[in-house]
Structures are given as C-alpha cells and as structure tokens.
Amino acid sequence: MSPASGLLTPAPPWETAEWFNSEPLDLAQLHGRVVVLEAFQMLCPGCVSHALPQAVRLTRAFGDDLAVIGLHTVFEHHEAMTPVSLKAFLHEYRIPFPVGVDAVRSDHPAPVTFSRYRMQGTPTTVLIDRDGVLRGQKLGQVDDMALASAVTRLLDGAVPPAVRATDGAVPPAVCAIDGTCT
C-alpha cells in the first residue's frame, strides 16, 4: 500500500446506494476504529480468488477490533452485477462483513466512491486509521502478512510502512476501469 500522501489526508466519504449484511454505514460511524475498505466487483477474478477471501480472514483474525467493509464498485457489466446478483454472491461466498454498493452518477462512467478515492480498478484495498485518515491504498493483490502487519500497526496506533506486492509488480487478475483484466 502506498501512503495517500505526505500529509494527513482524511478519507473521502463513501456514497452508497444499498447495503448488505448491515444497516447503512459511513466513516463517521466508524470513527475510533481502524477500517479496511475492500473495493471489489463480483466478476473480477482477483477479487474472488484473493481479495475477498483475504478480507474474510482479516475479519476472523481481528474480530471487532477491525472494521472490514466491502465496497461493490461496478464500472463494467452493469447488467450482470445487480443487487439481486450481489446478494446471491455474498451468500454463496459467505461474506460476513458489511458490503455497500457504490453509488453511480448519470454524468460519469465511474462510481462515486471509486472516483473519490481515485481508484484505478479492482481489487483495491484501502487502510483508514482510527481518526479517519487515509493511510494506504493498493490496487491488486496485497500480501497477507504485509496487510496483517499494517493493520496491527494501525491498531497499535502506529503508522504502517508502505505495503507492496511481494515482487513489486502488478499481480495478475486485476480488473482495470477500462474493463480489461490482466
């Protein structure tokens, strides 16, 4: 994960159309907790094979000490990725954490929260500290140990070092906003 910037940057607010596994949530409600926001699409291979299972493992490992939140952010295949399909997907994959559906605008192809965070594709993992400050954001696969270490440091009140893919390269099965998956 690369730091958001050299300055303390408040995490942008989320704008969602619907929530699953939870009542509607916003960052203000989570103030005082460390948050991992996992932006995904249910048809993204890297999301299904790595990012979502990793988020489930984080939920189990850290319990109530960590707020793991999913953000279904659809920028392609809109007809296939409906809330009805997402509900079935979350059930079949046993996703226990809250999942918000990123809001869309009629005047822009990218979803609202996706744009606010300047995401480039899915999966994207975002770290937010207890004060609502954006501490890291990474497109693609994040190493389990590196992410757990970064989360632990934030839970302990320290700023985590940058988390990177183990070889420094963008891993396979990352879906970009143009609809290509590499």
trRosetta pair geometry for C-beta under 8 A, 3 or more apart (Angstrom, degrees):
i j d omega theta_ij theta_ji phi_ij phi_ji
1 125 6.7 -92 -86 94 112 101
1 127 6.0 50 178 5 169 119
1 135 7.7 48 129 116 138 73
1 136 3.0 58 142 171 132 122
1 137 6.0 111 -155 31 95 15
1 138 4.2 -98 -95 -35 63 110
1 142 6.7 15 -48 -118 88 131
1 147 7.8 95 -24 -103 117 76
1 150 6.4 77 29 -129 131 169
1 160 7.5 46 63 100 124 125
1 162 5.9 -148 80 -159 55 58
1 163 3.9 34 10 44 82 97
1 164 7.5 -123 9 -60 32 45
2 136 6.5 145 64 -145 25 77
2 137 6.7 -39 58 60 74 67
2 138 6.8 126 4 -84 70 77
2 162 5.3 13 -109 -138 46 117
2 164 7.9 55 -61 -82 75 85
3 6 7.3 79 112 -77 135 37
3 135 6.8 -52 -128 -175 73 47
3 136 6.1 -50 -95 -90 40 69
3 162 6.2 -84 -24 -84 78 91
4 9 4.4 -118 118 47 138 134
4 133 7.9 -147 26 166 142 76
4 134 4.0 78 -60 109 152 112
4 135 6.9 -61 -10 -86 104 7
4 136 7.1 -117 -37 -76 74 22
4 137 6.4 71 -87 -1 77 110
5 9 5.3 86 30 -34 110 129
8 133 5.1 -51 -167 -136 93 134
9 133 6.5 110 66 -160 44 77
9 134 4.8 -35 90 45 99 110
10 132 5.6 11 -148 124 85 102
10 133 6.1 -67 -100 -103 42 55
10 134 7.0 66 137 -8 16 89
11 27 5.9 -179 86 -120 116 153
11 35 7.7 -80 6 67 174 133
11 117 8.0 0 -161 -99 80 100
11 126 7.4 107 -133 160 122 128
11 128 4.5 -18 -48 -116 152 122
11 132 5.5 -121 29 178 99 69
11 133 6.7 136 -25 -173 83 9
11 134 4.3 130 -84 -63 74 86
12 113 7.3 165 103 -144 114 67
12 116 3.8 -162 129 157 157 120
12 117 6.0 -143 39 -67 124 67
12 134 7.8 19 -3 -56 67 132
13 26 6.4 -3 -154 -162 96 109
13 27 6.1 -128 -117 16 61 118
13 116 7.3 -79 60 178 54 166
14 25 7.8 25 61 98 141 78
14 26 6.1 -161 49 -128 96 67
14 27 6.6 135 0 -31 94 92
14 37 7.9 -170 -79 -128 127 141
14 71 7.0 -134 -136 -107 126 124
14 100 6.2 75 158 91 139 163
14 102 7.8 -102 -165 -112 91 71
14 113 4.8 11 -139 -105 68 134
15 102 7.3 59 82 -160 70 61
15 103 4.2 -61 127 23 97 132
15 112 4.1 -41 66 107 126 144
15 113 5.6 -171 38 -53 69 86
15 116 7.6 120 7 -17 103 140
16 19 6.4 64 131 -65 145 80
16 24 6.9 180 74 -138 124 94
16 71 7.7 -123 -92 -132 109 85
16 100 3.6 -76 -112 -178 149 117
16 101 5.7 109 -164 61 90 52
16 102 6.3 -64 -109 -100 66 26
16 103 5.8 -161 -123 -37 10 87
16 113 7.2 7 -65 -29 70 135
17 101 4.8 -56 55 93 93 107
17 102 7.4 18 2 100 94 21
17 103 4.8 133 -48 -98 86 68
17 104 7.3 -12 -44 9 137 76
18 83 5.6 10 72 -113 162 134
18 100 7.3 156 84 -155 43 57
18 101 4.5 18 53 26 87 124
19 22 5.1 -80 163 79 125 84
19 23 6.6 56 87 154 151 16
19 24 5.0 -171 -16 -88 140 52
19 25 6.7 120 -116 6 144 81
19 98 6.3 -20 -166 -166 109 99
19 99 7.0 147 -157 80 58 48
19 100 5.3 -28 -100 -100 77 69
19 101 7.5 -137 -71 6 33 79
20 86 6.7 -153 -29 129 151 108
20 87 6.2 -170 -114 -102 135 71
20 90 5.5 164 136 2 148 173
20 98 7.3 151 80 -157 53 51
20 99 4.6 -12 58 62 101 100
20 100 8.0 -169 22 -76 70 26
20 101 7.8 75 -11 -36 97 93
21 90 6.8 -137 -35 172 115 142
21 95 7.0 -114 -38 111 152 87
21 96 6.6 145 -151 175 144 32
21 97 6.3 98 114 113 149 21
21 98 5.1 -154 92 -100 97 42
21 99 5.9 69 28 11 113 83
22 25 5.8 -10 138 -30 139 114
22 98 3.3 -5 -7 -110 147 110
22 99 7.7 146 20 23 108 44
24 100 7.7 72 -137 -108 65 109
25 29 5.5 -121 -152 63 73 138
25 30 6.8 50 -180 -40 114 109
25 69 6.7 -131 89 -119 147 131
25 98 5.7 64 -4 145 141 161
25 100 6.8 -118 50 -58 93 122
26 29 5.5 103 58 5 65 101
26 30 7.7 -147 102 4 38 93
27 30 5.6 -70 -151 46 40 105
27 31 7.1 73 149 -57 68 75
27 35 7.3 -92 -125 -11 82 167
27 128 7.1 -98 -133 166 114 161
27 132 5.4 93 161 -129 121 108
28 31 5.8 -14 -162 -25 40 113
28 132 7.8 10 -87 -92 45 142
30 33 4.9 -84 -176 54 80 112
30 35 5.4 59 146 -71 146 125
30 67 5.1 -105 -142 44 125 173
30 69 7.9 -74 -75 -41 158 137
30 128 7.9 69 110 98 130 132
30 132 7.9 125 87 -89 88 86
31 130 7.4 68 -177 172 50 60
31 131 7.4 23 -151 -138 84 28
31 132 5.9 -29 -106 -46 83 110
32 130 5.4 7 -152 -167 22 96
33 65 7.9 167 -145 171 92 36
33 66 7.2 136 177 -139 100 25
33 67 4.6 77 129 -16 134 116
33 130 6.3 130 31 -118 7 73
34 65 7.4 11 38 145 108 74
34 66 5.5 -42 81 -120 100 74
34 67 6.9 173 86 26 46 80
34 127 7.5 -18 -174 -164 97 85
34 128 7.1 159 -162 85 51 60
34 129 6.1 -30 -113 -138 79 40
34 130 5.9 -41 -62 -60 64 72
34 151 6.4 130 136 -156 143 75
34 154 4.5 118 -123 122 135 119
34 155 5.4 -86 -3 -75 149 69
35 66 7.7 144 -102 -172 25 69
35 67 4.6 -28 -105 76 74 107
35 68 7.9 155 -159 -89 56 25
35 69 6.2 -7 -165 8 104 116
35 126 7.8 -7 115 106 95 92
35 127 7.5 147 84 -159 60 39
35 128 4.1 -6 60 59 106 110
36 55 6.8 -171 115 -125 124 87
36 58 5.9 -33 47 142 159 161
36 66 6.4 17 1 173 105 115
36 67 7.3 175 27 89 62 55
36 68 5.0 -13 65 -113 104 71
36 69 7.1 168 85 28 52 68
36 125 6.6 -20 -168 -165 96 93
36 126 7.1 147 -161 76 46 55
36 127 6.2 -17 -104 -100 69 63
36 128 7.9 -166 -73 24 25 78
36 147 7.8 65 -124 -178 139 113
36 151 6.5 -29 -59 -99 122 118
37 69 5.1 -22 -109 73 68 102
37 70 7.9 138 -162 -109 56 14
37 71 5.8 24 -179 -14 100 120
37 125 7.5 149 80 -160 55 43
37 126 4.1 -12 59 60 103 111
37 128 6.7 48 -12 -8 107 115
38 51 5.6 154 -164 165 118 106
38 52 6.9 141 141 -92 146 54
38 54 7.9 162 -110 81 141 96
38 55 4.5 -68 -24 -81 160 140
38 68 6.9 12 -6 -173 113 90
38 69 7.2 173 22 87 71 48
38 70 5.3 -32 71 -110 96 63
38 71 6.9 175 84 22 43 76
38 123 6.5 -19 -171 -164 87 112
38 124 7.7 158 -157 81 42 49
38 125 5.8 -10 -107 -107 71 72
38 126 7.8 -157 -69 24 30 75
39 70 8.0 134 -95 -168 24 54
39 71 4.5 -29 -103 73 69 110
39 73 4.9 -8 -164 11 103 132
39 102 7.7 38 -137 -53 100 135
39 113 7.7 -165 -105 112 120 111
39 114 6.6 126 -157 -99 144 82
39 117 7.5 -166 -45 69 149 151
39 119 5.9 -66 87 -115 166 161
39 122 5.6 -121 121 -109 86 93
39 123 6.5 150 80 -159 64 56
39 124 4.2 0 52 56 117 95
39 125 7.7 -145 24 -68 76 28
39 126 7.0 57 -15 -11 102 109
40 44 6.1 -144 -167 47 74 131
40 47 3.8 125 -149 -147 106 132
40 51 5.7 179 -90 100 118 135
40 52 6.0 56 -110 -62 170 98
40 70 6.3 -43 28 -159 114 99
40 71 7.1 131 20 71 64 57
40 72 6.4 -39 77 -105 75 55
40 73 7.3 117 51 27 26 82
40 122 5.2 121 -129 -168 35 127
40 123 5.2 -5 -96 -109 82 89
41 44 4.2 99 62 -22 92 109
41 47 5.9 166 51 3 54 161
41 72 6.8 94 -108 -158 44 72
41 73 6.7 -80 -65 70 82 58
41 74 5.8 110 -119 -101 105 62
41 75 7.6 -94 -74 26 137 72
41 76 7.4 23 -147 51 165 88
41 77 7.8 107 176 56 133 113
41 81 6.4 -49 -163 -115 92 157
41 122 4.9 140 1 61 91 161
41 175 6.3 -66 41 70 129 150
42 47 7.2 -110 -101 102 21 136
42 48 7.1 68 -164 -72 49 105
42 72 6.9 -1 -30 -133 91 115
42 81 5.8 159 40 -125 104 102
42 85 6.9 -173 70 132 155 104
42 86 6.1 -164 -31 -107 143 70
42 89 4.5 -35 -137 -152 143 168
43 76 7.9 -108 75 91 128 99
43 77 5.7 -19 42 73 159 156
43 80 6.5 51 -52 107 143 131
43 81 6.3 -105 -6 -71 111 113
43 175 7.9 83 100 -78 76 165
44 47 3.8 68 83 5 110 117
44 48 6.7 163 82 -12 59 85
44 122 4.7 -96 -87 101 170 115
44 123 6.5 154 119 -48 142 72
44 173 7.4 112 165 167 74 84
44 174 8.0 6 -172 -151 113 30
44 175 4.3 -113 -123 4 102 135
44 181 7.0 173 -141 -108 68 122
45 48 6.0 -63 -145 40 30 105
45 49 5.9 7 167 -3 69 116
45 173 4.0 -100 96 -148 107 112
45 175 7.5 129 26 -46 73 104
45 181 6.2 92 20 -178 109 147
46 49 6.2 -61 -129 48 26 98
46 50 5.6 -32 -172 36 65 113
46 51 6.2 57 136 -14 77 108
46 122 7.3 168 73 124 106 69
46 123 5.4 -130 114 2 103 99
46 140 6.7 -63 177 -140 156 55
46 141 6.3 -117 -162 -57 114 88
46 171 6.9 129 -124 99 130 109
46 172 7.3 -179 -78 111 109 52
46 173 3.5 149 -59 120 85 95
46 174 5.2 8 -4 -79 161 47
46 175 6.9 -160 28 -10 107 80
46 181 7.6 -177 -7 -156 101 107
47 50 7.4 -75 -116 56 8 71
47 51 4.7 -46 -131 48 50 122
47 52 5.7 55 163 -24 71 101
47 122 5.5 -2 -62 148 123 111
47 123 4.5 143 -91 -65 75 103
47 175 7.6 -40 -16 14 108 117
48 51 8.0 19 -7 45 19 84
48 52 6.1 -8 -117 26 31 127
48 93 7.4 -117 -140 -107 83 145
49 53 7.3 -40 163 7 26 123
49 173 6.5 -8 40 143 129 165
50 53 6.5 -81 -153 44 18 102
50 54 5.9 15 163 -20 64 116
50 123 7.1 -138 83 20 96 148
50 141 5.1 -29 138 -113 161 101
50 171 8.0 9 13 110 170 151
50 173 7.5 129 7 92 118 132
51 54 5.7 -61 -148 37 26 114
51 55 6.4 27 155 -20 64 105
51 122 7.7 -112 27 173 166 83
51 123 3.4 180 -59 -125 161 169
51 125 6.7 -156 -138 -62 106 100
51 141 7.3 -127 -62 -105 81 58
51 142 8.0 72 -108 21 80 91
52 55 5.5 -49 -145 34 35 113
52 56 6.5 38 154 -19 64 101
52 70 7.4 30 -116 -111 90 126
52 93 6.4 4 138 156 143 143
52 95 6.4 -61 -168 -98 114 113
52 123 7.8 -146 -33 -100 68 139
53 56 5.5 -51 -149 35 36 113
53 57 6.4 38 151 -20 66 103
54 57 5.6 -52 -150 35 34 112
54 58 6.5 38 150 -22 65 101
54 142 7.2 145 158 65 164 91
54 144 6.2 -144 -129 -98 106 84
54 147 6.9 57 174 61 126 161
55 58 5.5 -47 -149 32 34 115
55 59 6.6 40 150 -22 63 101
55 68 5.2 145 -172 -176 90 130
55 70 6.6 98 148 -78 163 92
55 95 7.8 19 94 -140 119 96
55 97 6.6 -100 150 26 110 144
56 59 5.6 -50 -153 31 34 115
56 60 6.6 29 151 -14 65 105
56 94 7.4 64 -125 104 144 88
56 95 6.7 -112 -79 -121 107 57
56 96 6.7 99 -129 20 87 96
56 97 7.5 -150 -97 -7 56 107
57 60 5.8 -56 -149 40 34 109
57 61 5.9 28 156 -18 69 113
57 144 7.1 -21 97 -137 151 115
58 61 5.8 -59 -138 41 28 108
58 62 5.8 -11 175 14 67 115
58 66 6.3 -92 160 109 99 150
58 68 5.2 135 97 -84 115 136
58 147 7.3 -73 -84 131 122 121
58 148 7.4 -159 -106 -92 85 76
58 151 6.8 166 -144 -68 114 169
59 62 7.1 -74 -132 51 15 84
59 63 7.5 69 171 -89 51 25
59 66 7.4 -135 -105 86 42 108
59 68 4.7 -96 -73 31 89 145
59 96 5.9 168 137 71 160 113
59 97 5.2 -140 -88 -57 139 115
60 63 7.5 9 -171 -64 21 63
61 148 6.9 -48 123 -122 159 114
62 65 4.9 -106 174 66 89 101
62 66 3.7 31 118 9 141 124
62 68 7.9 127 61 -37 119 108
62 151 6.5 -89 -71 146 152 137
62 155 7.3 -151 -145 -70 124 150
63 66 7.3 103 65 29 37 82
65 155 5.8 36 158 -133 118 132
66 151 6.1 7 -109 -171 140 125
66 155 6.9 -63 -73 -78 92 120
68 97 4.4 -75 95 -119 97 161
69 97 6.4 -138 -95 152 28 118
69 98 5.4 -23 -124 78 77 98
69 99 7.5 152 -175 -94 59 37
69 100 6.9 8 176 3 107 102
70 95 6.5 4 -29 177 156 136
70 97 6.0 127 -15 92 96 105
70 98 6.9 -167 30 102 78 47
70 99 3.7 -19 74 -108 116 86
70 100 7.1 172 91 24 62 58
71 99 7.3 -170 -71 -157 20 65
71 100 5.5 -13 -113 66 67 92
71 102 5.6 62 175 -58 97 99
71 113 6.0 -108 -163 99 141 145
71 114 7.9 172 137 -65 127 76
72 81 7.3 -171 172 172 117 117
72 86 5.6 9 -122 -128 172 139
72 99 5.9 51 -24 171 102 109
72 100 7.1 -157 24 95 77 41
72 101 5.0 -26 66 -111 109 62
72 102 6.4 -143 87 1 51 84
73 102 3.9 45 -106 -3 74 150
73 111 4.7 -146 -156 49 85 148
73 113 6.5 -114 -100 73 120 100
73 114 4.4 133 -172 -65 137 115
73 119 7.1 61 115 68 162 156
73 122 6.5 170 66 -71 101 124
74 77 7.2 -104 -161 73 106 71
74 78 5.8 115 142 -103 129 67
74 81 4.7 176 -111 97 135 140
74 101 7.9 -9 -1 -161 107 88
74 102 7.0 -178 17 55 64 106
74 104 7.6 -43 70 -68 93 121
74 111 6.5 97 52 -52 52 129
75 109 6.5 73 -155 145 92 88
75 110 5.6 -6 -112 -119 123 60
75 111 6.3 -110 -69 -10 85 90
75 114 6.7 -156 -54 139 120 172
75 177 5.2 -45 125 -141 157 75
75 179 7.7 -133 112 -70 90 69
76 175 7.5 -123 33 169 136 126
76 179 4.4 133 -108 -105 147 89
77 80 4.5 -32 167 38 105 114
77 81 5.6 86 107 -11 93 105
78 81 6.3 -76 -135 50 27 92
78 82 8.0 68 164 -70 59 68
79 82 7.4 -17 -179 -46 30 101
80 85 6.5 81 161 -83 54 177
81 85 5.9 -120 -136 80 30 135
81 86 6.6 56 -175 -58 72 96
82 85 4.8 98 52 10 74 101
82 86 6.9 -134 99 -5 39 89
83 86 5.3 -53 -140 38 34 115
83 87 6.3 42 158 -26 66 100
83 101 6.2 -50 -92 -69 94 159
84 87 5.9 -49 -151 28 29 113
84 88 6.9 24 152 -11 60 105
85 88 5.9 -59 -154 39 34 109
85 89 6.1 37 149 -23 68 109
86 89 5.3 -53 -144 37 33 116
86 90 6.2 34 158 -20 67 104
86 99 7.4 -157 168 122 119 138
86 101 6.8 150 58 -89 175 112
87 90 6.0 -53 -148 34 27 109
87 91 6.6 26 153 -16 61 108
88 91 5.7 -58 -151 38 32 112
88 92 6.1 27 156 -17 68 110
89 92 5.9 -58 -142 39 27 107
89 93 6.0 2 166 4 66 114
89 95 7.8 19 123 1 77 128
90 93 6.4 -65 -135 52 23 95
90 95 4.4 -80 -148 47 77 116
90 99 6.1 -142 -101 21 136 152
91 94 7.4 16 178 -75 29 44
95 99 6.4 37 128 -42 137 133
100 113 7.9 73 105 -7 126 161
102 111 3.7 59 129 162 125 146
102 112 6.2 -174 177 45 88 74
102 113 4.8 -120 -130 36 102 107
102 114 5.7 51 -170 -24 159 96
103 111 6.4 133 75 -166 40 89
103 112 4.4 0 75 15 96 131
103 113 7.0 101 30 -16 80 88
104 111 5.4 -63 -89 -111 67 72
104 112 7.0 -147 -90 -21 17 87
105 108 4.6 32 75 38 121 94
105 111 8.0 139 3 -139 77 33
105 112 6.2 105 -32 -71 101 90
108 115 6.8 13 139 -69 144 156
109 177 7.9 112 112 174 112 108
110 114 5.2 -130 172 97 99 120
110 115 4.7 122 107 -65 121 99
110 177 6.2 -20 -97 -145 108 132
111 114 4.2 84 66 11 91 119
111 115 6.8 -165 88 -11 44 89
112 115 6.0 -65 -156 35 24 107
112 116 6.4 22 154 -19 64 107
113 116 5.4 -50 -144 35 37 114
113 117 6.3 21 161 -5 68 108
114 117 6.5 -73 -154 46 21 98
114 119 4.8 -82 -160 46 71 122
114 177 7.9 135 161 -101 133 115
115 118 7.1 24 -174 -79 37 41
115 119 7.7 -74 -61 32 21 82
117 124 7.4 145 119 128 135 147
117 126 6.4 -66 -150 -90 145 144
117 134 8.0 169 -130 -121 91 141
117 137 6.6 177 177 -128 109 150
119 122 7.6 34 162 -67 133 63
119 124 4.7 -111 -136 -21 117 169
119 137 7.6 -122 -94 178 76 128
119 139 7.0 135 -160 -87 76 102
119 177 7.9 133 110 -62 81 113
120 124 7.5 132 41 -81 64 127
120 139 5.2 -32 56 -84 105 154
120 176 6.3 -34 150 -137 84 82
120 177 6.3 -107 -176 -15 45 107
121 124 6.9 142 82 -48 47 103
121 139 5.7 73 56 -152 87 122
121 174 5.7 88 108 161 137 91
121 175 5.3 -172 -175 96 111 51
121 176 4.0 -71 -81 -110 136 39
121 177 5.6 -124 -81 -33 73 64
122 139 8.0 -102 -94 -144 12 83
122 174 7.4 179 90 -162 37 64
122 175 5.2 -6 60 61 83 101
123 139 7.5 151 90 -157 47 49
123 140 6.9 107 65 -111 78 10
123 141 7.5 73 58 -74 117 46
123 174 7.3 -97 29 -124 61 76
124 137 6.4 7 178 -174 105 91
124 138 6.8 171 -153 85 62 40
124 139 5.1 -27 -100 -98 87 62
125 136 7.9 -4 111 116 88 98
125 137 7.2 173 88 -148 50 45
125 138 5.2 -7 56 57 94 92
125 142 5.1 -61 33 -10 153 141
125 147 6.9 -51 157 -118 158 128
126 134 7.0 -53 -170 -140 104 93
126 136 7.2 168 -154 92 42 58
126 137 4.8 0 -109 -106 76 85
127 134 7.6 107 83 -165 59 52
127 135 4.5 -63 107 72 105 99
127 136 4.1 26 36 49 117 95
127 137 7.4 -140 23 -62 70 50
127 150 6.1 -88 -90 142 159 123
127 151 7.2 -141 -123 -85 117 67
127 154 6.4 -161 -179 -50 118 156
127 160 6.9 -36 138 36 167 135
128 132 6.2 -9 177 -143 114 35
128 133 6.8 155 -158 72 67 35
128 134 5.9 -35 -103 -98 77 47
128 135 6.5 159 -110 10 21 90
129 132 7.3 -53 72 17 67 16
129 133 4.8 -6 40 55 110 90
129 135 5.1 89 -37 -39 97 129
129 154 5.3 -141 -111 -152 80 109
129 159 7.8 -47 -77 -104 142 70
130 154 7.4 162 -23 169 82 91
130 157 7.7 -31 11 -103 134 68
134 137 6.8 -10 -177 -38 112 110
135 150 7.8 164 121 177 121 109
135 154 6.4 166 59 -97 169 125
135 159 6.5 -158 -144 -145 117 79
135 160 6.4 86 152 35 126 96
136 150 6.5 -48 26 -173 158 146
136 160 6.5 -49 -28 74 140 117
136 162 6.9 157 -121 -128 117 55
136 163 6.1 68 178 21 152 102
138 142 5.2 103 87 -78 146 111
138 163 6.1 -80 -43 87 148 98
138 164 7.6 -173 -122 -109 133 38
138 165 7.9 160 -176 -42 129 77
139 170 7.2 -12 105 -129 102 106
139 174 6.3 77 155 -159 94 134
140 165 6.2 -30 113 -65 126 125
140 170 5.2 -156 -73 -153 157 72
140 171 4.9 143 -178 33 116 90
140 174 4.6 -39 -97 -89 86 134
141 165 5.9 74 80 -112 85 104
141 171 4.0 -5 22 31 118 156
141 173 7.9 60 -45 69 111 99
141 174 7.7 -113 -16 -69 76 101
142 146 6.3 -123 173 81 86 110
142 147 4.7 87 128 -62 122 117
142 163 5.6 36 -152 136 111 126
142 165 7.2 -100 -105 -82 38 61
143 146 4.0 71 73 14 106 111
143 147 6.6 178 83 -11 52 86
143 163 7.1 -147 43 -174 89 100
143 164 7.9 21 3 86 112 43
143 165 6.9 133 -34 -140 91 36
143 166 5.2 99 -74 -55 129 92
144 147 6.1 -64 -149 38 25 106
144 148 6.2 21 158 -16 65 110
145 148 5.8 -54 -142 40 30 110
145 149 6.2 33 156 -21 64 108
146 149 5.7 -54 -148 36 29 114
146 150 6.4 29 153 -19 63 106
146 163 4.4 135 147 -143 116 100
146 164 7.2 -104 -173 42 165 45
146 166 7.9 -166 -20 -75 134 73
147 150 5.7 -53 -147 36 33 111
147 151 6.3 32 154 -18 66 106
147 163 6.0 79 -79 -158 58 158
148 151 5.7 -54 -146 38 31 111
148 152 6.2 33 154 -21 64 107
149 152 5.7 -54 -146 36 29 112
149 153 6.4 30 155 -20 63 104
149 160 6.9 126 118 -138 77 115
149 163 7.8 156 67 -97 99 110
150 153 5.8 -53 -149 34 30 111
150 154 6.6 28 153 -15 63 105
150 160 3.5 67 -139 -159 77 164
150 161 7.4 -113 -96 53 91 55
150 163 5.1 -61 -44 -52 144 128
151 154 5.8 -58 -152 38 32 109
151 155 6.2 32 151 -19 67 107
151 160 7.7 16 -27 -65 25 147
152 155 5.6 -54 -146 37 32 112
152 156 6.2 23 155 -11 65 110
153 156 5.7 -62 -147 45 30 106
153 158 4.2 -77 -174 78 88 104
153 159 7.0 -23 141 95 121 13
153 160 4.3 138 67 -82 137 80
153 161 8.0 101 1 3 173 64
154 157 7.6 61 -174 -66 30 13
154 158 7.1 -97 -73 66 29 57
154 159 7.6 42 -90 -117 71 31
154 160 6.0 -44 -43 -28 88 108
160 163 6.9 -1 139 -40 128 100
164 168 5.9 6 157 -103 131 59
165 168 6.1 -169 73 -60 89 8
165 169 6.1 -84 93 61 140 46
165 170 7.1 161 -7 -104 157 22
165 171 5.6 -174 -131 -39 141 98
170 174 5.9 -79 171 18 105 154
170 182 7.0 41 118 92 120 130
171 174 6.3 116 75 -37 69 109
172 182 6.3 -116 -136 130 56 61
173 181 6.2 1 -141 176 42 110
173 182 7.5 -96 -26 87 15 42
174 181 6.8 168 78 -153 32 65
174 182 5.6 -17 55 57 84 86
175 179 7.5 -24 -172 -154 96 25
175 180 7.3 175 -148 94 58 36
175 181 4.4 -29 -94 -95 76 87
176 179 7.3 -34 79 28 74 23
176 180 5.3 2 43 62 108 82
176 181 7.5 -174 10 -86 71 36
176 182 7.2 37 -20 -4 108 103
